[in-house]
Amino acid sequence: MFCPYCRLPNGKSYKTRVLETRSYWEPNNYRFYIERRRECKKCEERFTTIENSPKAKREEARTQEST
C-alpha cells in the first residue's frame, strides 16, 4: 500500500506499514471486512484502509445452499 499524503512528482508514493488489523463480519450482506491502520514510513501520517472480501460472500452462500 502506498501513502496517499506524500505523493512524489512522478505520481508514486512511499510505502506504508500496518500498525493494526481488525476483521469484521457483516451478516446482513454476507461480507467479510478487513480494516487496517497504516503509517507512512516517510511522513509518518496515519490512515485507515478497509478491504472487503467477496470470496467470503460466495463461501457463505454455498454453505446455505447445501443445508
SULQUI-V996898 format. One record per residue. N is the residue number from 1. PHI is phi in whole degrees, 0 to 359 (NA if undefined). OMEGA is omega in whole degrees, -180 to 180 (999 if undefined). D_CENTER is the distance of its C-alpha to the mean C-alpha in Angstrom with 2 decimals. Layout:
BEGIN
n=N phi=PHI omega=OMEGA d_center=D_CENTER
n=N phi=PHI omega=OMEGA d_center=D_CENTER
END
This chain:
BEGIN
n=1 phi=NA omega=180 d_center=9.62
n=2 phi=251 omega=-179 d_center=12.49
n=3 phi=289 omega=178 d_center=13.65
n=4 phi=278 omega=-176 d_center=14.29
n=5 phi=268 omega=-174 d_center=17.32
n=6 phi=254 omega=178 d_center=19.54
n=7 phi=289 omega=176 d_center=20.04
n=8 phi=272 omega=-179 d_center=22.93
n=9 phi=302 omega=-179 d_center=25.83
n=10 phi=274 omega=177 d_center=25.00
n=11 phi=92 omega=179 d_center=21.56
n=12 phi=270 omega=-179 d_center=19.66
n=13 phi=225 omega=176 d_center=17.82
n=14 phi=275 omega=-179 d_center=17.65
n=15 phi=284 omega=-179 d_center=14.98
n=16 phi=239 omega=176 d_center=12.95
n=17 phi=236 omega=-179 d_center=12.61
n=18 phi=273 omega=178 d_center=10.34
n=19 phi=264 omega=-174 d_center=12.44
n=20 phi=207 omega=178 d_center=11.00
n=21 phi=229 omega=177 d_center=8.64
n=22 phi=229 omega=179 d_center=9.30
n=23 phi=242 omega=179 d_center=9.43
n=24 phi=229 omega=175 d_center=11.03
n=25 phi=247 omega=178 d_center=13.42
n=26 phi=259 omega=-174 d_center=14.75
n=27 phi=292 omega=-179 d_center=18.30
n=28 phi=291 omega=-178 d_center=19.62
n=29 phi=255 omega=-176 d_center=17.28
n=30 phi=52 omega=-179 d_center=16.74
n=31 phi=239 omega=177 d_center=12.95
n=32 phi=246 omega=-178 d_center=10.56
n=33 phi=250 omega=175 d_center=7.36
n=34 phi=239 omega=179 d_center=5.01
n=35 phi=252 omega=-179 d_center=5.04
n=36 phi=238 omega=175 d_center=5.53
n=37 phi=265 omega=-175 d_center=8.79
n=38 phi=237 omega=177 d_center=9.94
n=39 phi=223 omega=178 d_center=13.53
n=40 phi=286 omega=-180 d_center=15.39
n=41 phi=287 omega=-177 d_center=18.15
n=42 phi=265 omega=-174 d_center=20.68
n=43 phi=270 omega=178 d_center=20.56
n=44 phi=63 omega=173 d_center=18.85
n=45 phi=287 omega=179 d_center=16.96
n=46 phi=245 omega=179 d_center=14.01
n=47 phi=206 omega=-177 d_center=11.09
n=48 phi=246 omega=173 d_center=7.94
n=49 phi=243 omega=179 d_center=4.62
n=50 phi=236 omega=179 d_center=3.62
n=51 phi=244 omega=174 d_center=3.16
n=52 phi=241 omega=-174 d_center=6.77
n=53 phi=243 omega=176 d_center=9.22
n=54 phi=291 omega=178 d_center=12.64
n=55 phi=298 omega=179 d_center=14.14
n=56 phi=297 omega=179 d_center=14.28
n=57 phi=295 omega=180 d_center=16.04
n=58 phi=295 omega=-180 d_center=18.54
n=59 phi=295 omega=179 d_center=19.30
n=60 phi=294 omega=179 d_center=20.01
n=61 phi=297 omega=178 d_center=22.21
n=62 phi=297 omega=-178 d_center=24.12
n=63 phi=292 omega=178 d_center=24.91
n=64 phi=288 omega=179 d_center=26.19
n=65 phi=292 omega=-176 d_center=28.35
n=66 phi=283 omega=-179 d_center=29.94
n=67 phi=270 omega=999 d_center=31.06
END
